[in-house]
Amino acid sequence: MSAYIHIPFCLKRCFYCVFPVHVIGQTEINQNYYQNILEKQYVEYLIKDIKNHYKGETLKTLYFGGGTPSLLSIESLQLILKCFRISQSTEITIEADPKTFNENKLKQLKSMGFNRLSVGIQSLQDDTLKKLNRSHLRKDIDNALQIIEKVYGSFDNCSFDFLYNLPQEVEQRSLDDLKYFIETFEPGHISAYSLSIEEESYFYKKLNYREGLHPLPSNDVQTCNYTKVHQILNQYDHYEISNFAKSEKHISQHNKNYWLGNSNFYGFGMGATSLQDLIRITRPQTLKKYYNFVDSGQGSLIEDESCEFEKQRILLMSRLRTKWGIDKNLLSEQLIEAMKKFQEYFIFNNDNIKLKIPEGYLVCDEIVGYLQNIK
């Protein structure tokens, strides 16, 4: 069993972000209000949410995402951890942005059992970080890397997020940064995302950015860059569309559980999603509505995925994104036959179907969009 904990707080909202977050600001007044009132109130409701729904299973993975979970105090993190049954082998991950932890805090996280870090770097260029409205700069990244190496001894159990296909980028510096980073630090895991312009983002609503149009790279350039990222990370296992692991043991076990598509998992906190016996429950995406949900049990989005059509649709959306693909016995004959329309992108084995890497990954969304309406 896996559990996801959503911590919605951020110092500022990135211009590409559409996640359920709550911006706390960076002034002294903002910080005092967050530390003395906002965080304590949220953790109180979060723990109540956990106690209302967690059944006491030993967790295989526990993931603190956000938002910026590393903003939470050690005391709050300890209170949350005490709610769960974990073992020596439980993968416990926390997302941590540069500038939100120091050496002492990281030492405490390690002693509490956090054995995997996911660090949101995104870019090594100050001008790009400012354009993305990130809360850190290159000097903060360098400082964070020094602290991580000192506390954990290496970057083996760390994942680092990078963005590419960025607006007004000069000679694709993001690809050069990625190459430099893996050669210099040899991280265990990389998540490399092509910048996506969502309709609710600041980039879309305020700056009028659109996919494939200036100042963003054209669609052809974006496709070419995806292939280049695959080549840069050719020593890594490209096990999911945007994720690369140094070896099998470096794969995110938490995310793998999601991508398998039919495993139960808990989701606690504002906007988090749980899957229990093919019933998907998504919690409200604002603090006020989330607190009301915890108190009353009302206001969540409930989706029934128990019918065969829905089960197939979910499996397609998740498993085709990965190197593992999908077993034929989970699909209808009509669906298998329809997949042959895209046979140049598939590998058809006796009992399994998966996409070719990377060319199949490139058209995964198009293929799934076509297939998910076939019963």
Disulfide bonds with the S-S distance in Angstrom:
none
